[in-house]
């Protein structure tokens, strides 16, 4: 069986070691992926100096190239973000902006650098917005060259005008656990297929 690697970019606004709902759901996804022989790694983006910009290296002090190297070395990318005022976090938006540079990088067959990699998403929040955030993430990731699996997202929202965080729950809701398991199964299947049979080149 083909060995697969996943990197989870946790886009919380909280620096380590603060607890994070986005970090928790990302770890739950990686645990499910591990059941399908996928090795996972967490990167909390806010712990790194990621400069604004749309290139793969924004110069002195920019640590995006280190994160980019981990993405390039993996078959699966997970973007996990909280919901803020109905949108993805500013950190998640910056990740998309930096990934935009990959459109100008191609392999020997003329394919964008991220072609053949699978992207998935996780959203948490005590307000609505998960569906729109996933739609925005998937549109950007698809444009960049990632492939989105069937049912490639999982999320949790508190009830309307609630104040509970995902971290506050006594246990993972059954619906979230079921959705996360499906996400992992479909993601590993698709990533394995693409790692063995990538899209045709130009």
Residue pairs with C-beta under 8 A, 6 or more apart in sequence:
1 37
1 192
2 192
2 195
2 196
3 37
3 39
4 33
4 36
4 37
4 38
4 39
4 75
4 76
4 188
4 191
4 192
4 195
5 38
5 39
5 40
5 41
5 73
5 74
5 75
5 76
6 30
6 33
6 38
6 39
6 40
6 41
6 74
6 75
6 76
6 77
6 78
7 40
7 41
7 43
7 70
7 71
7 73
7 74
7 76
7 77
7 78
8 26
8 27
8 29
8 30
8 40
8 41
8 42
8 43
8 78
8 79
8 80
9 43
9 45
9 67
9 71
9 77
9 78
9 79
9 80
9 92
9 95
10 20
10 22
10 23
10 26
10 42
10 43
10 44
10 45
10 80
11 22
11 45
11 46
11 79
11 80
11 81
11 82
11 88
11 89
11 91
11 92
11 95
12 20
12 21
12 22
12 23
12 44
12 46
12 80
12 81
12 82
12 89
12 91
13 46
13 82
13 84
13 89
13 90
13 91
14 20
14 46
15 44
15 46
15 47
16 44
16 47
19 167
20 44
20 82
20 167
21 82
21 124
21 125
21 156
21 165
21 166
21 167
22 80
22 81
22 82
22 122
22 124
23 42
23 44
23 80
24 124
24 166
24 167
25 80
25 122
25 124
25 154
25 156
25 166
25 176
25 180
26 42
26 78
26 80
26 122
27 42
28 172
28 177
28 180
29 40
29 78
29 80
29 120
29 122
29 154
29 180
29 183
29 184
30 38
30 40
30 42
30 78
32 180
32 181
32 183
32 184
32 185
33 40
33 76
33 184
33 187
33 188
34 40
35 184
36 184
36 185
36 188
36 189
37 188
38 76
38 184
38 187
38 188
38 191
41 70
41 74
43 67
43 70
45 67
45 91
45 94
45 95
46 91
48 63
48 64
48 66
48 67
49 61
49 62
49 63
50 62
50 63
50 64
50 67
50 91
50 94
50 95
50 98
51 58
51 59
51 61
51 62
51 64
52 58
52 94
52 97
53 62
53 97
53 98
54 97
54 98
54 100
54 101
55 98
55 101
56 64
56 65
56 68
56 98
56 101
56 102
56 105
57 64
57 65
58 64
64 98
68 98
71 77
71 99
71 114
71 117
72 113
74 117
75 116
75 117
75 118
75 191
75 194
75 195
76 117
76 118
76 119
76 120
76 187
76 188
76 191
77 117
77 118
77 119
77 120
77 141
77 146
78 119
78 120
78 121
78 122
79 92
79 95
79 119
79 120
79 121
79 122
79 137
79 141
80 121
80 122
80 123
80 124
81 88
81 89
81 91
81 92
81 121
81 122
81 123
81 124
81 133
81 137
82 89
82 123
82 124
82 125
83 123
83 124
83 125
83 126
83 127
83 128
83 129
83 130
83 133
83 157
84 90
84 125
85 127
86 127
86 128
86 129
86 132
87 93
87 129
87 132
87 133
87 136
88 123
88 133
88 136
88 137
92 133
92 137
96 137
96 140
96 141
96 144
99 114
99 140
99 141
99 144
100 140
100 144
102 112
102 113
102 114
102 144
102 145
103 112
103 143
103 144
103 145
105 112
105 113
106 112
106 113
107 113
107 115
107 201
108 201
109 200
109 201
109 202
110 201
110 202
111 145
111 198
111 199
111 201
111 202
112 144
112 145
113 145
114 144
114 145
114 146
115 145
115 198
115 199
116 147
116 194
116 195
116 198
116 199
117 145
117 146
117 147
117 191
117 194
118 146
118 147
118 148
118 149
118 152
118 187
118 190
118 191
118 194
119 137
119 138
119 141
119 142
119 146
119 147
119 148
119 152
120 148
120 149
120 152
120 153
120 183
120 187
121 133
121 134
121 137
121 138
121 141
121 152
121 153
121 154
122 153
122 154
122 155
123 129
123 130
123 133
123 134
123 153
123 155
123 156
124 155
124 156
124 157
124 165
124 166
125 156
125 157
125 158
126 157
126 158
126 162
126 163
126 164
126 165
127 157
127 158
127 161
127 162
128 157
128 160
129 157
130 153
130 155
130 156
130 157
134 153
134 155
138 148
138 152
138 153
141 148
142 148
147 190
147 194
149 183
149 186
149 187
149 189
149 190
150 186
151 179
151 182
151 183
151 186
152 183
152 186
152 187
153 183
154 176
154 179
154 180
154 183
155 176
155 179
156 166
156 173
156 176
158 164
158 165
172 180
